[in-house]
């Protein structure tokens, strides 16, 4: 029973995701689809629009067989760490392949770029461009262009694709990378083409209260969840957390330099902006410069809220501490039972509920789990939700 892996956020699950899922199953010829899904805080430095359980429900109802949580110390990170976390989990779960969306779907080219990025001279030139004060994606594009003679070298999905390939090599995995060309709309696009819209576009519609317009670009089962969450006031955006963020900045100015992704001097700018602004819009407008992308700055902000430090991230990357299952179908349940012994031999604890889990985990594993659970509690301060004690089981599959 082969499994195909997908590293996802489903924020929320839309028609483009459904197309990607269906094509991934066909391309890989796999019987089981495993989604490693970010929990309540995401790679672009935002809280999830809808909590992890509702997003897992959407994924299962749309054809995913197993949903496991990517812990926040992997999910709320740069492309490199995000990709590494996803690949480590899929490798442990025995996935034969990983399928990712790509602006080019040119796997040979992406593998070439992955190779040159590991070159010492490449890294030195990249550092030189970063020192010029430009954003990381622009510095990366410029460096790649100098090495392979192409302009506009990488877009967001291709950047992730390169990192998946690098992570597979780094951990010595046998996972086969496969790419599917992203069609119709771009990663950040707010355009709607037919029945396809980006998650960015859908979040924009919801932020403006245009929930009915979402109906045409998401599967019916997704819309039912989204509409219910919207009507109950449960959808969330980064600005909803400004009171927590501002408190943390003002309270812990001396500790800010230890935060993951914090650059020298940025802590002083953050402190001044937090002092001067009672609302998030003014704070963020004063804070941003051309040196930072939105994703980079938002990650710094959520790292402050959650307390993700350089030291903690370094420890989190040392190994895979555990795997938590959020939901599965009957087919997914059979697969998990099949690989449970293999996981045990690898020293990875797979758990489907929190009962007695603390007795099963070592000190380091418990520290990581507690951190992840605390992140969800922080999410719930603003948008409370019921924490399930057992995974979602989709009957009839």
N, C-alpha and C positions, 0 to 999 in steps of 0.2 A: 504494500500500500504506500505508494510514493506521495510525498507532500510538496506543495509549492508554497513558498513563503512570500508574504507581502508585508512591507514595513510602512505603516499607515498612521494617519491621524483621524480621518473620517470626520472632519470638522466643518459641516456635517457630511454624511454619506450622500453623494449626489449621483446623477446619471453617468457622469464621467468615471466615477469610481466603479459603478456597476459594469460599465464597458471594460474597464481595466481588469476587473475581477474575472469576468467571463473570458476575456482574451487570454488572461494568464493561465487559466485552467486548460484552455485549448492548446496554447503554445507549449506548456510544460507536460501535457498529457498526464497530469497528476490527478489522483483520486480525491485528495484532501487539500483544502486551502487553509493555511494558517496565517492569521493576521496578527502581527506584533503591533499593537496599537498604543499610542501615547495615552497616558492617564489624563489627569485633570489640568496639566500645564504642558504647553506644546513647544515645538522646535523653534517657532518664530517668536518665542518669548511672550506668548499670550496664554491666559486661562482658556480652557476649552469653552466653546460656545455653549455646549451641553455636557453634562457630567459623563464620566467614563462608562457608567452602566447603561445609560440610554444610548450612547454611541455604539456600545457592544451589541445591544439589542438590534439596532439598525443593521449592523454588519451581518449578524446571524440570519436575520430575516431576508437579507439580500443575497445569501449564498455562501458566506464564509462558514467554515466548519469548526474552527477553533479560534477564539480571540484570547490572546494573552496580553498582559499589561506591560508596556515598556515603562520601567520605573522613572520617576521624575528626574533622577540624577543622570539619566541618559536622554530622556525626551526633551528636556528644557535646556538644550545645549547646541553648540555649533554643529554643522553638518558632519564633521569628522567624528565627534563623540556620539551623536545621534545614530549615525550609520553603524559605528562599531557596536553599540548596544544592541541594535536590531539584529545584526549578523551573529553576534554571540548567542543570542536567544534562539534564533532559527537553527544555528549549527547544533546547539544542544538538543533541540527538538527533532533533529534528523531530517530537516528539509533538504530535498534533493536540489532545489533551485530557488532563486529569488528573482522575482519579476518586478521591474520598476518602470515607471513612465519616464519618457525622455523626449527632449525637444528634437533630437536628431535620430535616436535609435541606432546610431552608428557605434556598435559595441567595440569594434576594432579600434576606432579612434579614441573612445573613452578609455580603453585599456592602455593605449599608448600614452595618453595624458596621465593616467594613474601611475605609469612607470616613471615618467619624467618628473613628476611631482616629488618623487622620493630621492631625486638627485640632489646632492649637497649644493651644487652651484645654482640649481633652481631655487632652493630655499633661501640662499644668500641674496639672490636678485629680488625675490619676493619681499624679503625684509627691507631691502633698499627702497622699493616702491612704497611700502607701508610707511616708511620713515618720511616720505614726502607729504604725508597727511591725507592720503586718499583712502577710500573705503576698501575693506578686504576684497570684495568681489571685483572691484575695478583693478586693484593691484594684482589679483590672481589672473584676470583676463589679460592684463598687459604682459605679465611674465610668461604666460602660456603662448601668447601671440609671438613673443620674441623667440621662443623655443621652436614653435612649429610653423611660424609664418602665416598665421591666420588672425583676423580681427574678430572681436566679439566671440571669443573662444567658447565660453560656457554660460548657460542659463541655469536657473535654479534646480530643475530636475536633473540636468546633466551633471551639475556639481555633486548632487547626492549620489548619482550613479557612479561617478568616479570614486567617491568615498566608500561605497559598497564594495567595489572591486578591490580597493586598497585594504579594506577590513578583512575581506575573505583571504587575501594573501597574508596579512599580518597574523591572523590566528591559525593559519594553516588549514583552512576549511576546504571541504570538497564541494561546497555549494557551487552550482553553476549559475552565473549571472545572465539574465535575459532581459532585453529591453523592448518596450512597446512604445511606438511613437505617439506623443501627446498631440491630439488633434483639436481643431476648432478654436479653442481659447487657450491663452497662456496662463501661467501660474498665478500672476498678479492681476490678470485682466478682469475688468468689471463688465466686459461685454457678454451678451448672451447670444449664442449662435444655435438656432433651432431649439433643441432640448438640452443643450450642453452649456453649463456655466461653471466657472471656477468656484471653489469654496470661498475665496476672497469676495467674489461677487455676491454670493448668497449671504455671507455675513453682513455685507454692506446693505443689502435689501432689508435684512432683519433689523439692522441698527436704525433704519429709517421707518420701521413699522410696516413695510410692504410685504407682509408675510404671504399674502395670497399669490404674489408673483413668483414665489418660490415653488409653488405647486408644479409648474411645468418643467422644472429642471432637476427634480429629485424623484426617485421611485415613490410609489404610493405609500408603502410601509414607512419610508423615511419621513414623508410629509406628515403622516399621522403623529409620529413622535415629535417632530419639530413644532407642529401647530400646538400640541398639548403643552409642551415646554414653554413656548412663547406665551400662550394664553395664561399660564400660571406665573408668569414673570420670572422664569427660571433660566432664560438665556443670559449669558454674561459676556462682558467685554473688559479689557484691561482697565479702562477708566473707572470701572466699578470698584477697583481695589486701591484707588488713590489714597483714601484715608489710612489704609494699612501701610502703604508704601511711604507716605509722607511721615508717618509716625516712626517707622524704622529708620529712615534717613536722618531725622532729627535726633532720634534717641541714640543712634550708634555711629555717629560720624567717624569716630576713631577706628571703628572696625571695618569701615567700608573698603579700605585698601585690600582686605583679605578676600573680598567677594570675587567669585569667578568672573573673568572677562573685564574686570575693572582696570582701566588704564591709569597711569600716574597723572594726577591732577583732576581726573574726572570726578573724584569724590567731592572736591571742593565746589565744582560746578553744580553737582547734584544738590549739595547742601544749600547753596545760594538760591537755586531755583525752587527748592521745597520751602524755604523761608518766605520767598516772595509771592508764591502762588497758592491761592485757596482752592483752585480747580485744576483738574488734570490737563485740560486743553492749554491753558496758559503755561503750566509747568513744562509740558512736552515741547511746546513751541519754543520756549526759551532755552531748553536743554539741547535740542538737536543742532548739529552742524553737518557739513558735507562729509566730514571724516567718518561718520557712522551711518550704517544702514539702519532702517527701522527695526529689522530683526535683531541686529546686534544690540542696539540700545534697549529694546524691549526685553531681551534676555538679561541684561544687566539689572533692569528693574525687577523682573520676577525673581532673579537670584537674590536680590536684597530682601524681597518679601519672604522668600522661603529659607534664606540663610545658606545658600549654596556657595561654598568657599572653594578656593583653589585646592586647599588641602583635602577637603572632602571629595572633590571630583577626582583627584589623583588616586585616592583610595578606592573609589567606586570603579575605576577602570582597571584595577589589578586583576579582577576575575569576575565571573558571573556568580552571583551570590545565591540566587534562587529564581524561580519562575512562578508567577501567579497567574492562574487561569481565571478569566472573567466570564467565559461562556463557551458552550460547544453544542453541536448537534449530536445525534446518536452516532453518526459516522465519525465525528470528531472524538467522541468518547471512546470508541473502539481503538482509534489511533493512539490516544493517550495511554490507554491500558497497555497497548503493545510496546510502547517505548519507555514505560515507567522504570523497568529494570535497567535499561540502558542508561537512563538519566541518573539512577542511583549509583551505577558503576562510575559515572563521570563525576560524582560528588555534587550533583546539582539537585537541590530539593524542589520538587514540583508540588505545589499545593493548590487545592481547590477551595479551601476554606481556612479560616483563621483559628479554628478550634485546636488547641494544644500545639499550635505552630511554634510558639516560643520555646517549648520544650524540645522541639525537633531542631531548631536552628542554633548555630554557634553564636558567640558573642558578636563577631563581625557581621554575620548574616542578619542577626536581630537588629543591629544598629542601622543597617541599610533599610530593612523593612519598616522600622519605626519612623525613619526619615520620610519614606514614601507615604506612609499612612498619615503622618503629620501634615504633609503637603495637601492631601485631600481634605483634611480637617480645616486647613486654612482656606482652601477653595470654598468649603461649606460655610465659613463665617459670612461670606457675602451671598452665596447661593446654596442654601442648605439642601441636602438630599439624603435619602436613607441609604446607608452603607449596607450592601447585601452581605450576608454571612456565607452564602453559597453561590456558585456560578449560575449563570442563566443556562438552562437546558431547553433547547428548542425541540419540542416534541414533533414527531412525525417526519423526522429527517434521518 
